[in-house]
Amino acid sequence: MSDQTASVPVKVGNIVVWALQLALAAYFLYSGWLLFGDDFVKKFDEIGFGQWLRYLTGTLEIAGALGLLIPRLCGLAALGLFGVMVGAVSTELFLLDNGDAQLPALLGVVALVVAVSRRDTVKAVVAQVFGK
């Protein structure tokens, strides 16, 4: 098998992961922006931790969305967004009376797929930070 033929699946896989990253980034920019408006005040009142959590969640979503667009940070950003979605799923299931965990679960799975696909970037950043 030639090197050119072997690299085609790698290129296609990279394009697919970038498409996932762009879709996640667009969604989380939109979602994070909405959290700074008044649409979610009632929902976060029902959660019971105060409105600071709404602002923190919005900030984390926007930061994660921007991180997905930076090749060096995309794996860590996806991992962070996965963590935010684990919190969202837990909140929907255990703290809200009529919670629906389907969307945050789907977004969390997609973020985890990106994080695993970009694990080399995570390892590189961790190695640089911890000097290994």
FENLINJO-V958593 format. One record per residue. N is the residue number from 0. RES is the residue in one small letter. OMEGA is omega in radians with two decimals (999 if undefined). NEAR is the number of other C-alpha atoms within 12 Angstrom. D_FIRST is the distance of its C-alpha to the first C-alpha in Angstrom with 2 decimals. Layout:
# FENLINJO-V958593
N|RES|OMEGA|NEAR|D_FIRST  N|RES|OMEGA|NEAR|D_FIRST
This chain:
# FENLINJO-V958593
0|m|-3.12|7|0.00  1|s|3.12|7|3.78  2|d|-3.12|9|6.67  3|q|3.13|10|8.36  4|t|-3.13|11|6.61  5|a|-3.08|11|6.80  6|s|-3.13|13|10.30  7|v|3.10|14|11.60  8|p|3.11|13|12.77  9|v|3.13|15|14.22  10|k|3.12|14|16.07  11|v|3.10|14|17.36  12|g|3.11|17|18.51  13|n|3.12|18|20.25  14|i|3.13|16|21.95  15|v|3.14|18|23.15  16|v|3.08|29|24.58  17|w|3.09|28|26.27  18|a|3.08|19|27.76  19|l|3.13|29|29.12  20|q|3.14|39|30.52  21|l|3.11|27|32.23  22|a|3.10|23|33.69  23|l|-3.13|40|34.98  24|a|3.13|34|36.36  25|a|-3.13|24|38.22  26|y|-3.06|27|39.64  27|f|3.01|37|40.76  28|l|3.13|29|42.31  29|y|-3.11|22|44.28  30|s|3.12|29|45.20  31|g|3.12|30|46.16  32|w|3.13|26|48.29  33|l|-3.12|21|50.07  34|l|3.09|28|50.99  35|f|3.08|25|53.17  36|g|-3.08|16|55.20  37|d|-3.05|15|57.83  38|d|-3.04|15|55.80  39|f|-3.13|24|54.85  40|v|-3.11|21|58.13  41|k|-3.13|17|59.39  42|k|-3.14|24|56.18  43|f|2.97|28|56.19  44|d|3.13|18|59.92  45|e|3.10|21|59.12  46|i|3.00|26|56.54  47|g|3.13|16|59.42  48|f|-3.14|17|57.95  49|g|-3.08|17|59.25  50|q|3.09|22|57.88  51|w|3.13|18|56.33  52|l|3.09|26|53.45  53|r|3.13|32|52.86  54|y|3.10|24|52.67  55|l|3.13|21|50.44  56|t|3.10|31|48.04  57|g|3.12|29|48.00  58|t|3.13|26|47.38  59|l|3.13|32|44.52  60|e|3.13|40|42.89  61|i|3.11|32|43.21  62|a|3.10|30|42.02  63|g|3.11|40|39.01  64|a|3.11|38|38.22  65|l|3.11|32|38.40  66|g|3.10|30|36.30  67|l|-3.09|38|33.49  68|l|-3.12|29|33.31  69|i|-3.03|21|32.99  70|p|-3.10|26|29.45  71|r|-3.06|22|30.89  72|l|-2.97|29|33.19  73|c|3.14|40|31.38  74|g|3.10|37|30.48  75|l|3.11|35|34.06  76|a|3.12|39|35.50  77|a|3.11|49|33.64  78|l|3.09|35|34.82  79|g|3.11|31|38.33  80|l|3.03|45|38.34  81|f|3.11|33|37.24  82|g|3.10|26|40.33  83|v|-3.13|35|42.53  84|m|3.02|32|41.38  85|v|3.07|26|42.11  86|g|3.13|24|45.58  87|a|3.11|32|45.86  88|v|3.13|25|44.94  89|s|3.13|21|47.45  90|t|-3.13|27|50.08  91|e|-3.08|24|49.63  92|l|-2.93|19|49.86  93|f|-3.06|17|52.61  94|l|-3.11|21|54.72  95|l|-3.11|20|55.02  96|d|-3.12|13|57.12  97|n|-3.09|13|54.97  98|g|3.10|20|51.65  99|d|-3.04|18|48.40  100|a|-3.04|23|45.36  101|q|-3.11|18|42.73  102|l|3.11|18|41.75  103|p|3.09|30|41.65  104|a|3.11|25|39.66  105|l|3.12|20|37.05  106|l|3.10|34|36.95  107|g|3.11|30|36.70  108|v|3.13|25|33.70  109|v|3.10|30|31.90  110|a|3.12|43|32.94  111|l|3.08|32|31.66  112|v|3.11|26|28.22  113|v|-3.12|41|28.17  114|a|3.13|35|29.53  115|v|3.13|22|26.93  116|s|-3.12|27|24.10  117|r|-3.09|31|25.76  118|r|3.10|24|26.75  119|d|3.11|19|25.34  120|t|3.10|26|28.04  121|v|3.14|25|30.64  122|k|-3.12|22|29.83  123|a|3.14|20|30.02  124|v|3.12|21|33.39  125|v|3.12|17|34.78  126|a|3.13|12|33.81  127|q|-3.12|12|35.50  128|v|-3.08|10|38.59  129|f|3.04|9|39.06  130|g|-3.12|9|37.91  131|k|999|9|35.27
